[in-house]
Amino acid sequence: MNVDQQSFLRDAMRRLNLTREAFSQRIGVTRRALDTWLLPDGSSEARGMPEIVQRFVSEILQAASATEATQSVQPGALRDRILFEGRPQLLSVDQFSRDSVEALFRVADIMQPIARRQKVSRVLEGAVLGNLFFEASTRTRVSFGAAFCRLGGSVCDTTGFTFSSMAKGESIYDTSRVMSGYVDALVVRHPEQGSVAEFARATNIPVINGGDGAGEHPSQALLDLYTIQREFSRLGRIVDGAHIAFVGDLKYGRTVHSLVKLLSLYRGLKFTLIAPAGLELPAHLADRISRNGHVVVQTASLAEGLAGADVVYATRIQKERFEPKEQEQFEGYTPDFQIHQALIDAHCSPRTLVMHPLPRDSRPGANDLSTDLNHDPRLAIFRQTDNGIPVRMALFAVLLGVEDQVPRSMRDAGWRPPAAIGPDDAAFDALEA
């Protein structure tokens, strides 16, 4: 038994959008046989998959890929299907349909060996990325930079207003146009909603929204959905029909704003929105997902809202975006909205996923995701951040038009990566039993 076999089968189920039961029927084997092929190493009941089954599954995937390629001919290349005002730029998840999301994820799947440090590609050699972050960031800025570098490009960083010419009164238009003469793509984070769109309108090079105030964070939502799909495939589930519980600051949480839009592209979901009074999801977003036929439940009770959830998506209270009156109003919500081990054990199943876009407030008593869940395999936050690399690599490859070059450009990495990135990572396969 090996991880490659497990990954092969899980990714096949995810790509075909099939549960374990449906997948076993599709390939003509019993559910029991499929389960033994998916069991982790060390299990007494684990079995190797027959070579003929692997060939058959590969043929099914090839046929599916051929169909997808045929279907994509009419609407055009993926790059042309997600344009912003006629340009190859990513400002909002509204630019995606369900089909184009799935197409992007297939490109992300291709990037996985590079993201895992097993392969190397230089398709963006000579290209330069400008990371313009006018608001504090660690994960997003470094993740975009690492993704660009892993495709062979290089990165120039600017962080904060103090170190930019905008502190001298330069306009967004001028800054964007000047930077466009220096770099081949821009990732922009700005504290004011709508400002990234101003950057995008001043240039024809690819611009990606790295977060605009309380607006959107499209790449984070894409990697979140990609993570849900990969985790669900491991558990024999599909996104359609899932129950997703969002917890925390849903008013200012831009990652939630983007993710609910993407999830609403799927079918039959239940959204439970758990927020303090005054920090609920904006009404236009709640109305939008309701119109798509999903069930929407709003509550301020964690115990009530977490019951039966397939995914718990926690967000911190973003006090830096509060008005002065709000700072005082929400001071008392800290103990009521902390997600901790005892709460998850009491109200969630062993197969529930716990996610968070990070950073989380790890201080004792904080209104956030507790560190006592760090060793619980249901906690997917680090697998979530790891998935940011292949997804952002896919975005760069698509927007710069090189995604078809990646498979044939790969070569083996010349160094030995660690078998597991984090020394304290929970066992990924612990939920398989």
ChimeraX attribute file (.defattr): number of C-alpha atoms within 10 A of each C-alpha:
attribute: neighborCount
match mode: 1-to-1
recipient: residues
	/A:1	17
	/A:2	15
	/A:3	12
	/A:4	9
	/A:5	14
	/A:6	20
	/A:7	15
	/A:8	14
	/A:9	22
	/A:10	24
	/A:11	17
	/A:12	18
	/A:13	26
	/A:14	22
	/A:15	20
	/A:16	15
	/A:17	18
	/A:18	20
	/A:19	20
	/A:20	23
	/A:21	16
	/A:22	15
	/A:23	22
	/A:24	18
	/A:25	14
	/A:26	12
	/A:27	14
	/A:28	11
	/A:29	13
	/A:30	12
	/A:31	14
	/A:32	11
	/A:33	14
	/A:34	20
	/A:35	18
	/A:36	18
	/A:37	19
	/A:38	26
	/A:39	23
	/A:40	22
	/A:41	14
	/A:42	8
	/A:43	11
	/A:44	9
	/A:45	11
	/A:46	18
	/A:47	18
	/A:48	14
	/A:49	18
	/A:50	9
	/A:51	9
	/A:52	9
	/A:53	13
	/A:54	15
	/A:55	11
	/A:56	13
	/A:57	19
	/A:58	15
	/A:59	12
	/A:60	16
	/A:61	16
	/A:62	12
	/A:63	12
	/A:64	14
	/A:65	14
	/A:66	12
	/A:67	11
	/A:68	14
	/A:69	13
	/A:70	10
	/A:71	12
	/A:72	16
	/A:73	10
	/A:74	8
	/A:75	9
	/A:76	10
	/A:77	15
	/A:78	20
	/A:79	19
	/A:80	15
	/A:81	17
	/A:82	24
	/A:83	17
	/A:84	19
	/A:85	10
	/A:86	10
	/A:87	18
	/A:88	22
	/A:89	29
	/A:90	26
	/A:91	25
	/A:92	21
	/A:93	21
	/A:94	13
	/A:95	16
	/A:96	19
	/A:97	15
	/A:98	13
	/A:99	15
	/A:100	17
	/A:101	19
	/A:102	15
	/A:103	19
	/A:104	23
	/A:105	22
	/A:106	15
	/A:107	21
	/A:108	25
	/A:109	18
	/A:110	17
	/A:111	28
	/A:112	18
	/A:113	17
	/A:114	23
	/A:115	23
	/A:116	19
	/A:117	16
	/A:118	16
	/A:119	18
	/A:120	21
	/A:121	23
	/A:122	17
	/A:123	21
	/A:124	20
	/A:125	14
	/A:126	10
	/A:127	17
	/A:128	19
	/A:129	25
	/A:130	21
	/A:131	24
	/A:132	22
	/A:133	23
	/A:134	20
	/A:135	17
	/A:136	13
	/A:137	15
	/A:138	10
	/A:139	14
	/A:140	24
	/A:141	20
	/A:142	15
	/A:143	19
	/A:144	25
	/A:145	23
	/A:146	20
	/A:147	25
	/A:148	28
	/A:149	20
	/A:150	24
	/A:151	25
	/A:152	17
	/A:153	20
	/A:154	19
	/A:155	18
	/A:156	13
	/A:157	13
	/A:158	15
	/A:159	16
	/A:160	16
	/A:161	15
	/A:162	11
	/A:163	11
	/A:164	16
	/A:165	13
	/A:166	15
	/A:167	11
	/A:168	10
	/A:169	8
	/A:170	11
	/A:171	13
	/A:172	19
	/A:173	14
	/A:174	15
	/A:175	15
	/A:176	22
	/A:177	17
	/A:178	13
	/A:179	17
	/A:180	21
	/A:181	10
	/A:182	12
	/A:183	18
	/A:184	19
	/A:185	25
	/A:186	26
	/A:187	25
	/A:188	26
	/A:189	27
	/A:190	21
	/A:191	17
	/A:192	14
	/A:193	15
	/A:194	17
	/A:195	18
	/A:196	25
	/A:197	20
	/A:198	13
	/A:199	23
	/A:200	28
	/A:201	18
	/A:202	16
	/A:203	21
	/A:204	15
	/A:205	22
	/A:206	22
	/A:207	29
	/A:208	29
	/A:209	25
	/A:210	27
	/A:211	30
	/A:212	23
	/A:213	20
	/A:214	21
	/A:215	21
	/A:216	25
	/A:217	27
	/A:218	28
	/A:219	26
	/A:220	26
	/A:221	25
	/A:222	25
	/A:223	24
	/A:224	28
	/A:225	21
	/A:226	23
	/A:227	23
	/A:228	21
	/A:229	22
	/A:230	23
	/A:231	24
	/A:232	23
	/A:233	24
	/A:234	24
	/A:235	18
	/A:236	20
	/A:237	22
	/A:238	22
	/A:239	22
	/A:240	15
	/A:241	14
	/A:242	20
	/A:243	22
	/A:244	25
	/A:245	25
	/A:246	26
	/A:247	31
	/A:248	30
	/A:249	27
	/A:250	26
	/A:251	21
	/A:252	25
	/A:253	24
	/A:254	22
	/A:255	24
	/A:256	30
	/A:257	23
	/A:258	23
	/A:259	21
	/A:260	21
	/A:261	20
	/A:262	22
	/A:263	21
	/A:264	21
	/A:265	17
	/A:266	18
	/A:267	14
	/A:268	16
	/A:269	22
	/A:270	22
	/A:271	25
	/A:272	22
	/A:273	26
	/A:274	27
	/A:275	25
	/A:276	20
	/A:277	12
	/A:278	13
	/A:279	19
	/A:280	21
	/A:281	23
	/A:282	13
	/A:283	9
	/A:284	9
	/A:285	15
	/A:286	19
	/A:287	12
	/A:288	14
	/A:289	21
	/A:290	17
	/A:291	11
	/A:292	14
	/A:293	14
	/A:294	18
	/A:295	14
	/A:296	17
	/A:297	14
	/A:298	16
	/A:299	16
	/A:300	18
	/A:301	15
	/A:302	21
	/A:303	14
	/A:304	12
	/A:305	23
	/A:306	26
	/A:307	16
	/A:308	16
	/A:309	23
	/A:310	24
	/A:311	22
	/A:312	25
	/A:313	21
	/A:314	26
	/A:315	28
	/A:316	23
	/A:317	27
	/A:318	16
	/A:319	14
	/A:320	9
	/A:321	15
	/A:322	14
	/A:323	10
	/A:324	10
	/A:325	8
	/A:326	13
	/A:327	14
	/A:328	10
	/A:329	13
	/A:330	16
	/A:331	10
	/A:332	10
	/A:333	16
	/A:334	13
	/A:335	12
	/A:336	15
	/A:337	25
	/A:338	21
	/A:339	23
	/A:340	15
	/A:341	16
	/A:342	11
	/A:343	13
	/A:344	20
	/A:345	11
	/A:346	11
	/A:347	16
	/A:348	21
	/A:349	15
	/A:350	13
	/A:351	16
	/A:352	26
	/A:353	22
	/A:354	23
	/A:355	23
	/A:356	23
	/A:357	21
	/A:358	18
	/A:359	13
	/A:360	17
	/A:361	16
	/A:362	13
	/A:363	11
	/A:364	11
	/A:365	14
	/A:366	19
	/A:367	25
	/A:368	27
	/A:369	30
	/A:370	18
	/A:371	16
	/A:372	12
	/A:373	17
	/A:374	18
	/A:375	13
	/A:376	16
	/A:377	19
	/A:378	25
	/A:379	21
	/A:380	22
	/A:381	19
	/A:382	18
	/A:383	17
	/A:384	23
	/A:385	19
	/A:386	17
	/A:387	24
	/A:388	28
	/A:389	27
	/A:390	26
	/A:391	29
	/A:392	26
	/A:393	27
	/A:394	28
	/A:395	26
	/A:396	24
	/A:397	25
	/A:398	20
	/A:399	23
	/A:400	18
	/A:401	15
	/A:402	13
	/A:403	22
	/A:404	13
	/A:405	13
	/A:406	20
	/A:407	12
	/A:408	9
	/A:409	13
	/A:410	18
	/A:411	13
	/A:412	12
	/A:413	15
	/A:414	10
	/A:415	9
	/A:416	8
	/A:417	11
	/A:418	10
	/A:419	8
	/A:420	10
	/A:421	12
	/A:422	9
	/A:423	8
	/A:424	9
	/A:425	16
	/A:426	17
	/A:427	13
	/A:428	15
	/A:429	16
	/A:430	13
	/A:431	15
	/A:432	13
	/A:433	10
